[in-house]
Amino acid sequence: MADFLYEDLLPIGEDPTRYRLLTTEGVSTVEGPGGRTFLQVEPEAMRLLTETALHDISHYLRTEHLTQLASILDDPEASNNDKFVALDLLKNANIAAAGVLPMCQDTGTAIVMGKRGQQVLTPGDDEEAIARGVYDAYTRLNLRYSQNAPITMWDEKNTGSNLPAQIELYADTAAGHENSYKFLFMAKGGGSANKSYLFQETKAILNPDSMMQFLEAKIRGIGTAACPPYHLAIVVGGTSAEFALKTAKYASAHYLDELPTEGAITGRGFRDLDLEQKVFELTQKIGIGAQFGGKYFCHDVRVVRLPRHGASLPVAIAVSCSADRQAKAKITPEGVFLEQLEFDPGRFLPEVTDKQLDAETSGVSGTGKGAAVKIDLTKPMPEILAELSKHPVKTRLSLTGPLVVARDIAHSKIKERLDAGEEMPQYLKDHPVYYAGPAKTPDGMASGSFGPTTAGRMDSYVEQFQAAGGSMVMLAKGNRSKQVTDACNAHGGFYLGSIGGPAARLALDCIKNVEVVEYEELGMEAVWKIDVEDFPAFIVVDDKGNDFFAHTGEVTLTIGKRPEPVS
């Protein structure tokens, strides 16, 4: 019989995080039984911490993340597209840091995880105080309400406050943590949340060759809809499927970076640094790059190995996207502390941010303004289509003129009209359609943060809409299915890919006017008309059946294999 051994399943080491003090109010200590000191935390302290955390992660990024973005610009192996995307994301971070426009229009589901020490005292319901902080942040700031409450199984209504939040509080019984209340705050947008995957595998993949081939297939399947470059997390094993998924989410936020780097008979989780490096090199070889081809599909990779039941091998994969929104926090006898994010992202921008390059315009070319084909969206749709038809996939475009904005619910309502025998709305015949949903518009500005949403969610509508004369030019982020390529080939349509991530920059620099066209009651899901200027895009699917992403999902069966030993 084995000896009794115990170790925390995720034994996180010493926290190296830099914190800033928010306040000492609402925090005090009191002596209790047995000479123990107890930490008293008032609800207002948790409310303030939550509101401030959600403000900060909506507008600021970690210094390490910005350093990784800047390094792409200096890498001679990075594609021109990698550099173009990295530069746009750095510009976006600089604009968002002003505290007015959030970095992404999808300001996410608020997720709060807390670990409460044994000698922390709070009056009332901690979850309610935290939820109030979430409410304060989303109703006071220029953020977006994305949460839909189910009224019946089929009917939903936007809650109008972005509540409810996902709040999970745990007891922390570790020695030395008695008088601390520690938190992880996340704002998880739909794009990256939808790229969390669980695979139920077997021991057959627990060897280097099989694991790398398995991971290559799954990584290629992530695609670009969640706005790379990613922080990629992979968890192999788990005492349950849900624990594997949750661990992957924490690992993608770098919350588990201080795990041990080797296993033990206790069954503790650990990071496999060697496999992390191999998978990172794999992501650099698959060619997807930072959204439109290149090297930088990922900034980094975390691989965590967990114990498992002998009959189960869950494998979880998760990403944190270019809106890398998370921050640690803690409440101690010294006060309320929040992770110090980077308040001056402008220092990571190069001295010249818009080089006037005489680069080729076919293909992904340079970071200069002169490297894009200008498309006049004020022209009739047949003329827009004729101009786009002159250029191959991957061509970078600069769009100026009117766009119609419609996403999930609007598409559903228009489909109902078509199914009932009604005509396609004229606005979808006359203008390109941009799949997006804006955040709130700040006072005195034309638009709130207004980046693209995931195109794939609208794939099932394309054939019917194009057959009825609408959606001939579509603009969004990420790759599309073959049914979209086939529809564009049959009807002469195009799908243009926009850069996922720089929603604040698009609002400030490119969107000049926003007005509601239809379904105003749907809020951010309404049909809008916007006027844009020099809006960046790429031809991804053309009218000849070409798709830039068509081969990015094909596993090579060699990239993911270890090199044969040299005899």
Secondary structure, DSSP 8 states (H G I E B T S, - for coil): --------SS--------EEEEESTTEEEEE-GGG-EEEEE-HHHHHHHHHHHHHHHHH-B-HHHHHHHHHHHT-TTS-HHHHHHHHHHHHHHHHHTTSSS-S-S---EEEEEEEEETTEE-SS-HHHHHHHHHHHHHHHSS-----EEESSSS-EEE-SS----EEEEEEE--TT-TT-EEEEEEEE-HHHHTT-EEEEE-GGG-SHHHHHHHHHHHHHHH-STT-SSEEEEEEEEESSHHHHHHHHHHHHTTTTTTS-SS--TT---EE-HHHHHHHHHHHHHSSBTTTTSBS-SEEEEEEEEEEE-TT-EEEEEEEE-SS--EEEEEEETTEEEEE--BS-GGGGS-S-SS------SSSS--SSGGGSEEEETTS-HHHHHHHHTTS-TT-EEEEEEEEEE--HHHHHHHHHHHHTT----HHHHHS-EE-B------TT-S-S---B-BGGGGHHHHHHHHHTT--SEEEEBS---HHHHHHHHHHT-EEEE--SS-HHHIIIIIEEEEEEEE-GGGGGGSEEEEEEEEEEEEEEE-TTS-BTTTTTT---SSTTS------
